[in-house]
Amino acid sequence: STATTTYAQFATTTSASTTSAPTTGSPGNHDKKIGDSRDLLVYNLTNSIDKNPEENEMVFSHGSITIINGENEATMAFETDENVRVIGIRNTGLMTYSNSNDIIIGNLINQGVLTIHYNYGNYMGKIELVNVVNKASGKIILNHGDYTMHGCTNKGSIVMKKHVLISGNLDCNKGGTIHIENGVVGEV
């Protein structure tokens, strides 16, 4: 994918130096793996569909990941087992989250597919959805985990799979559908 970002990589200590650089594709990596063994901060991300299909995915595989503002038209996969923070993204593509026990997704406008799932053997822990707007074309799939929703709206589709523990509030579901499978526990 074509990605234009400014990013900073931080070592795991607070006294680490930072680096900022514009990037194209997966920042400097031909294997499309981003964030190997470091904490990563990405600001104003643009992940757009490329003519070359194998270039249309950004994979965040290691480290704590924070993304602030931007757009995703292609595929973004968050596979790290550390913290993931995604704030202020407009998604018209596919965003997948797996492995992390601490996810916060906030101020996201979803017109594509957002799926949060686990890999077998890993239970998705604390997942917070804050001020997420799921548009009519949007689909959100919640699978295995402890979810909290605050200030979210749904005009599209939300699917809650078994083994979901849910709490919080959904401000508006006008025009939207929510499918709840057997085995979901909690209230929204």
C-alpha positions as CSV (number, residue, x, y, z in Angstrom):
1,S,0.0,0.0,0.0
2,T,1.0,3.6,-0.3
3,A,1.5,5.0,3.1
4,T,2.5,8.5,3.8
5,T,3.3,8.8,7.5
6,T,5.4,10.7,10.0
7,Y,6.4,8.2,12.6
8,A,8.6,8.1,15.7
9,Q,10.1,4.9,17.1
10,F,10.8,4.8,20.8
11,A,13.0,2.2,22.6
12,T,11.2,0.7,25.5
13,T,12.8,3.1,28.0
14,T,11.4,6.6,28.5
15,S,14.8,8.2,27.8
16,A,15.0,7.0,24.3
17,S,15.6,9.1,21.3
18,T,13.1,9.7,18.6
19,T,13.2,9.5,14.8
20,S,10.8,11.2,12.4
21,A,10.7,10.4,8.7
22,P,8.2,10.3,5.9
23,T,7.6,6.8,4.6
24,T,6.2,5.0,1.6
25,G,4.8,1.5,1.9
26,S,5.6,-0.3,5.1
27,P,8.0,2.2,6.7
28,G,11.4,1.0,5.4
29,N,10.5,-2.7,5.5
30,H,9.9,-4.8,2.4
31,D,8.4,-7.6,4.4
32,K,5.6,-5.3,5.4
33,K,6.3,-5.9,9.1
34,I,6.2,-2.7,11.1
35,G,7.3,-2.1,14.7
36,D,9.6,-5.1,15.3
37,S,10.8,-5.0,18.9
38,R,10.2,-1.3,19.4
39,D,7.4,1.0,20.5
40,L,5.9,2.8,17.5
41,L,4.1,6.1,17.3
42,V,2.5,6.9,13.9
43,Y,0.9,10.3,13.2
44,N,-1.3,11.2,10.2
45,L,-1.2,7.8,8.6
46,T,-2.5,7.3,5.1
47,N,-2.7,3.7,4.0
48,S,-4.2,3.7,0.5
49,I,-5.0,1.0,-2.0
50,D,-2.1,0.3,-4.3
51,K,-2.3,-1.2,-7.8
52,N,-0.1,-4.1,-6.5
53,P,-2.3,-6.3,-4.3
54,E,0.5,-7.7,-2.2
55,E,1.4,-4.1,-1.2
56,N,-2.0,-3.4,0.3
57,E,-1.4,-4.5,3.9
58,M,0.4,-3.0,6.9
59,V,1.2,-5.4,9.7
60,F,2.1,-4.2,13.2
61,S,3.6,-7.3,14.7
62,H,5.6,-6.3,17.7
63,G,5.9,-3.6,20.3
64,S,3.4,-1.1,21.7
65,I,1.6,0.7,18.8
66,T,0.0,4.1,18.9
67,I,-1.6,5.6,15.8
68,I,-3.0,9.1,15.9
69,N,-5.1,10.5,13.0
70,G,-5.2,9.3,9.5
71,E,-7.0,7.2,6.9
72,N,-7.0,3.5,6.1
73,E,-8.4,2.4,2.7
74,A,-6.5,-0.9,2.5
75,T,-5.6,-3.5,5.2
76,M,-4.1,-2.8,8.6
77,A,-3.3,-5.8,10.9
78,F,-2.4,-5.3,14.5
79,E,-0.8,-8.6,15.7
80,T,1.3,-7.4,18.6
81,D,0.8,-8.8,22.0
82,E,1.5,-5.4,23.6
83,N,-0.7,-2.2,23.9
84,V,-2.5,-0.9,20.8
85,R,-3.9,2.6,20.7
86,V,-5.7,3.8,17.5
87,I,-7.2,7.3,17.7
88,G,-8.8,9.5,15.0
89,I,-8.7,7.1,12.0
90,R,-11.2,7.0,9.1
91,N,-11.4,3.4,8.0
92,T,-12.9,2.4,4.7
93,G,-10.7,-0.8,4.4
94,L,-10.1,-3.7,6.8
95,M,-8.6,-3.3,10.3
96,T,-7.9,-6.4,12.3
97,Y,-6.7,-6.7,15.9
98,S,-5.4,-9.9,17.5
99,N,-3.3,-11.0,20.4
100,S,-3.1,-7.7,22.4
101,N,-4.6,-7.7,25.9
102,D,-4.9,-3.9,26.0
103,I,-6.6,-2.1,23.1
104,I,-8.1,1.3,22.9
105,I,-9.8,2.4,19.7
106,G,-11.2,6.0,19.9
107,N,-12.7,8.6,17.6
108,L,-12.7,6.2,14.7
109,I,-15.1,6.5,11.8
110,N,-15.7,3.1,10.3
111,Q,-17.0,2.6,6.8
112,G,-15.2,-0.6,6.2
113,V,-14.6,-3.7,8.4
114,L,-13.2,-3.6,11.9
115,T,-12.6,-7.0,13.5
116,I,-11.2,-7.8,16.9
117,H,-10.4,-11.5,17.4
118,Y,-8.0,-13.8,19.2
119,N,-5.5,-16.3,17.9
120,Y,-6.1,-19.7,19.5
121,G,-4.6,-19.9,22.9
122,N,-4.7,-16.1,23.4
123,Y,-7.7,-14.5,25.2
124,M,-8.3,-10.9,24.2
125,G,-8.3,-8.9,27.4
126,K,-9.3,-5.2,28.0
127,I,-10.6,-3.6,24.8
128,E,-12.1,-0.1,24.9
129,L,-14.2,1.4,22.1
130,V,-14.6,5.2,22.7
131,N,-16.6,7.5,20.4
132,V,-16.5,5.0,17.5
133,V,-18.9,5.9,14.7
134,N,-19.9,2.9,12.6
135,K,-21.4,4.2,9.4
136,A,-24.1,2.4,7.3
137,S,-21.4,0.6,5.2
138,G,-19.4,-0.3,8.3
139,K,-19.2,-3.7,10.1
140,I,-17.6,-4.3,13.5
141,I,-17.0,-7.8,14.7
142,L,-16.2,-8.4,18.3
143,N,-14.9,-11.8,19.2
144,H,-13.5,-13.2,22.6
145,G,-12.7,-10.5,25.0
146,D,-13.7,-8.0,27.7
147,Y,-15.1,-5.0,25.8
148,T,-16.2,-1.5,27.1
149,M,-18.1,0.9,24.8
150,H,-18.4,4.6,25.5
151,G,-20.2,7.2,23.3
152,C,-20.3,4.9,20.2
153,T,-22.9,5.1,17.4
154,N,-24.0,2.4,15.0
155,K,-25.7,2.8,11.6
156,G,-24.1,-0.3,10.2
157,S,-23.6,-3.7,11.6
158,I,-22.1,-4.9,14.9
159,V,-21.6,-8.6,15.5
160,M,-20.8,-9.9,19.0
161,K,-19.5,-13.5,18.9
162,K,-19.6,-15.9,21.8
163,H,-17.2,-15.4,24.7
164,V,-17.6,-11.6,24.6
165,L,-18.0,-9.8,27.9
166,I,-19.5,-6.3,27.1
167,S,-20.3,-3.2,29.1
168,G,-20.8,0.5,28.6
169,N,-23.2,2.4,26.4
170,L,-24.1,2.8,22.7
171,D,-25.3,6.4,22.2
172,C,-27.3,5.6,19.0
173,N,-28.2,2.5,17.0
174,K,-30.7,4.2,14.6
175,G,-30.5,2.4,11.3
176,G,-28.0,-0.1,12.6
177,T,-28.2,-3.8,13.5
178,I,-26.5,-5.7,16.4
179,H,-26.2,-9.5,16.1
180,I,-25.5,-11.1,19.5
181,E,-24.5,-14.8,19.5
182,N,-25.2,-17.2,22.4
183,G,-22.5,-16.9,25.0
184,V,-22.3,-13.1,25.1
185,V,-22.5,-11.7,28.6
186,G,-23.2,-8.1,29.7
187,E,-25.2,-5.0,28.9
188,V,-24.8,-2.0,26.6
